[in-house]
Amino acid sequence: MAKYLLVGQADHDNFGDSLIYYCYLSMLREAGHDADILNASKKFIDRIVYLNMPVSSVTDKNISKIQSQYDGVIFIPGGYFGCPDFTDIMWQKKWIKSDYFKSVFENIDKLSIPVYVHGAEAGPFAKPLVFKYFKNVICTARKVYVRNVGSSLYIENNMKVKSDVLPDFIFSLKNFFKEIESKKKFKLGIHITGKVFADNFLARKFMSTLIDVINDNKIESVLLFSDQNIPERFRKSLAFFKNSLDNTVNLEIRDYDDMSSVILNASECDTLLTSKLHVGVTGLVYNAKVLCIASHPKLKRFYQDNKLSKYYLNYFLTSVKTKKEKINEVLNISFDKYQSEVLKNNIDNALSIYKKTLDGIVSDSLQEVKN
């Protein structure tokens, strides 16, 4: 048995990152290995433990003392090696100020155990302020696997490091939530985020667009659901949305319960509208036609790699007319016509690919320990 220290974004209330850790731990333990999480917050750990996956958090303050307990460090799938949002021009200063990753990255060179990058995102837009930290980890890693072509090109062009491209890890989702079956109950699902329900001009405009589409198409069943506890600041907009729909619309609003509930909600939608990555990936796994309207580099890369580029729209640069046309298009096609062959293959093969590459990591790390 090997034991690893897992590194990713584990300090915030986030569905995608929590889900990645849960599934990755499941995969590791099914293979007979174990792991702890570096610098996880209590709330983050609680999400995972709630699904009967006990795991410990380790602070990087003791990283040099505890490294003897692990066979290696694995930077797991996630988007923490690059820009989170095209509009967040201050992200690098915030990254440095928070010190969440900074101290860990600074200590990588001091470790005597091997480091691996397994399915993470890299880039874009990392300026000198944070680039040196990213480069330090990636150039030190014994094996580098990334989750899209854009990441691979970024590190090859900027760090001269070759990497292998894997599909998104959450394509393997069904293997870890076997009890959930896809039963389509809603014609349209809308993921509750600030892109739709925040109290600002752009969100109100987008919400009005959705109301028009629902009423014009006489959609009978609509689900609004959240991947975290619905913020109080959204309540007014949610009430307005509900009151603006025709009486014939069966609207259901579901607050966050646990990760399983988010997966179930996404699986019950025939068409799913989101602005986040892994709510969308979850929908795709359960044959939902996903339309992503957002402003994140990782989202654009994901839909490009899976030959679904036309189902990703830039939130800020796409006109109301185009948004309406695209939503109507997705509502009125079948999943068979929506999906690409690349998407199908990635969903079918993601788990076997990650298991195979994990076996390589384990073999390499144990050999390194022997040496």
N, C-alpha and C positions, 0 to 999 in steps of 0.2 A: 504493500500500500504506500502511495505517495501522498504528501500533504503540501498544499500550496497556500500562499497568501494572495488573495484576489484583490485587484485594484481596479476601481472604476469610480463613477459618480454615485456615492452612497451617503450623501449628507442632506438630501432633500426629499420632499414628498412627491415622488414621481413614479407614475405607473410603469413606464417603459424600463427604467433602470431597475426598479424592484423586480419586474418580471424577468429581466435578463439574469439577475443574480439568482433568483429562484430556480429558473430552468438550468442555469449553468451548474449550480450546486447539485441539482437533481442528476444531471448528466455525470458529473464527477463521482458522486456517491454510487450511482448505478454501476460505474466502472470499477468500484472498489477503492476509491480514493476519498480524500477529505480536504477541507479548506476552511480558512477563516477569512473575514473581510477586513480590509484596512480602512480605518477612519469612518466607520458607519455610524450614523446618528441612531438614537434609540427608536425614533419613529420609523426609520428605514428598516431596522432590524425587526421591529414589531410586525411590519407588513409581511415579512418572509416567515417569521415564526408562526404567525396566525394560520398559515397554510401547512402547519406541522413540519416545518423545515428548520429545526434549531440550528443556530449558527452564532459564532462569537465575533465580536468586533475587536480589532487590535489597533492601538494607537501608534502612529509613526514615531512618537517620542521615544519609544523603546525598540525601534526597528533594528538597531545594531545588536541589541541584546537578545532579541527573539529570533533572529534569522536562523539560528541553529535548529529551530523547531520545524523549518520548512525546507522542502526540496526545490522550491523555486517560487518566483513571483510571476503571476499571470495578469497582464492588463487585459481584462475581459471585454467583450463587445460593448460598445458605447461611443458617444460622440464627443468625448472630452479632450481630444487632441486638436481641436479647431474651433472655428467661429460658430456659435450656436444660432445666430440669426443675422441676416443681412443688415437689419436695422440697428443692431446693438453695437454702435461704434465704440463704446467704452468697455467692451467685454474683456479686453486684454488687461486693462488697468484693474478691473474688478477681480480677474483671475489671480493677479499678483497680490492684491490687497487681501483677498480672502485667505490666502495661504493654505487652502485645502490641499491642493496638489503640489504647490511650490516646494514645500519642505521635503515631500516624498521624492519628487524628481531630483532634488539636490542630493539626496542620499543614495540614489541608485548606484552611483560609482563606488560607493563604500561597501556595497553588499558583496559577499563572496559566493552567493547562490545565484543560479542563472535566472535571467529575466526573459519573458516571452510576451509578445503582443498577439492576442488571439481574437481576431474579428473586430477590431476597433476601427473607428473613423479617424482620418488624419487630414488636417487642413479644412478649408482654405484660410487665407488671410491671416496667417500667424506672422506678425511682425517681430523684430528682434526682441521685443519685451518678453514674449513667451516662447518664441521659436527655439531659443537655445535650450529650454527645458524639454520641449518635445523632441528635439534632435538628440539630446543626451540619452533619453530613454530608448528611442527607436534605433539609434546607432549602436547602443549597448546590447540590445535584445539578440538572443541567439536564434530565434525564429520570429518572423514578422508576417502575420496574416491580417489583412484588412477586409472591410466588408463591402467595398465598392471600387470600381475602376478609378474614380476620381481620387480616392485616397492613395491608391497605388501609384498613380502618376505624380501626385503631389510629393510623396516622399522620395520617389526616384529622381524627380527634377530638382528638388530642393535639398535632399540629403544624400543622394547617390546610393540609396539603399533599395535593393530588390525585395519585392514582397509578393505573396500569393493572395489572390482575391477569392474570398468566400462569399456565399450568399448571406443575407441577414440571418442571424442566429434564431430570431423569433419565428422564422418559417417553420421551425421544429416544434412549435407550441403544442400541437395536438398530442404529441407523445407524452407530455407532462400534465395534461388536463384531459385525460381519457374519458372522464365522466360527462364532459360537455358535448352535446350533440347539436348540430345546426338545424334549428327549426325556424323558418322565416315567418315572423309575426308582424313585421313592420315594413311597409313599402319604402320608407325613408327613415334613416337614423341620423341624428345630428349630434356630434360630439360637442359638449358644452365647454367652450373656451372663451377667452377674452376677444378672440377674433370676431365672435358673433355677439356676445352678451356683455361686453364691457360698456361703460358709459362714455363713449366717445363717438365722434362723427362717423368714422370709418366703420365701426362695429354696427352702429345703428343703420347705416346705409346697407350693409351686408345683410343684416337681419331683415330689413324691409324687402330685399331681393328674395330671400328665402320664403318669406310670407307670401309674396306674389306668386312664386313658383308653386307652392303648396296649394293655394287657393285656385290658381288658374288651371292646374292639373287635376283638381278635385281629388287630391290624395287622401285616402280614407284613414290611413294609420301612420302615425309619426311618433318616433321615440327620441326624446332628448335624454342624454345620459352623460355622466361625468366620470373622469378617472381619478378624481380626488374630491374631498368634501366641497360641495358647491359654495363658493364664496358669497357672503352676504351681499356684496356689491353687485352681484348678478341678479338678485331676486327681482328687482324692479323691471329689468329687461325681460326676464322670464315671464313675468306676469303680463307685460305688454304683448309679448309674442303669443301667449296663450289666448289672450282676449282678441287678438287680431285675426285669428283663424276662423274659417267658416264653421258653423255649428256641426257640419257633417264630418269634420275631422276628428278622429279618435286620437287625442294627444296624451302620451304618457311621459312623465318626467321622473327619472330615477336618479337619486343621489348615489354617491359612492358608498359601497358596502365593503367589498374586499376585491382583490385582484380577480378572483373567479367571477365575480358579478360583472366586472367590466368586460371580460371575455364573453360571458353569456350575452350581455347586451349587444355587443358588436356582432355576435353570431346570429342574432335574431333579425338583423337588418338586411333587406334585399339590396338597398343602396345606402352607402354610408358616406357622410360628409365630415371631414376632419381637417385639422390644421397641425396635427402631430404625427410623428412617424409610427410609433408602435401600436397605437389604437388602429391606425390604418392597416398595418401589417396583420394585426389580429383579425380584422375584418376580411382581408384577402384570404387568409388561411381557411376561413369558414365560408368562402364563396360569396362574400359581399362585393358588390361593385363599388370600389372606393374612389371618391373624388377628393383630392387633397388641394386645399387652397391655403397657401402659407407663404413664408418668406425665409425658410431655413435652407442653407446649402445642402445639408444631408438629405433633405426631402427631395430636392431636385435630382440629386445623384441617384437616390434609390429608385425613383420612377424611371429615370433614364436606363439604368442597368437592367430593369425588369421589363423593358420595352413597353412602358406605360406612360411615356412622356406626355401624351395628350391628356392624361388624367391628373396632371399636376399643373396648377395655375398659380401665378404669383399674386398674392393677396393685394399688393399695392398697385401693380402695373396692369392688372386685367380689368377691363371695363365691365360695368354692370351688364351690358348687353351680352358680352362674351360669357360671363359667369352664368347667366340665365340659360343661354344656349347650351353650354356644356352640362349643366345640371340636368336639363331636359334630355339631352342625348344619353347620359348615363342612366337616367330613370327608365328609358324606353328600349334598352338593349338587354339581351340575355347575358348571363355570366360567361357562357361559352364564347360569345362574340367579344366580350370585354377582355377576357384574359389572353395573355400571350403564352407562347410555348416556353419561353424563358421563365416566366412566372411559375408555370406548372412544374417545370423541372426543378426549380429552386425549392418549391414547397415539398416536392417528393423526396429530394435528396439532401436537404440541409442537415438533418440529424446525422446521417451516415458520414457526411463530409466533416462535420465538427468532431464526431467520435474518432474518425481516422486521424485527423490532425492533432487531436488531444492525445491519442496514443503515441504519436511522434514526439510531442512535448514531454510526456511522461518518460518515455524511453531515453530521450536526450538528457533530461534532468537527473534521472537515476544514474545514468552513465557518468555524468559530470560529478556527482557526489562520490562515486567509486574512485574516480581519478583524483 
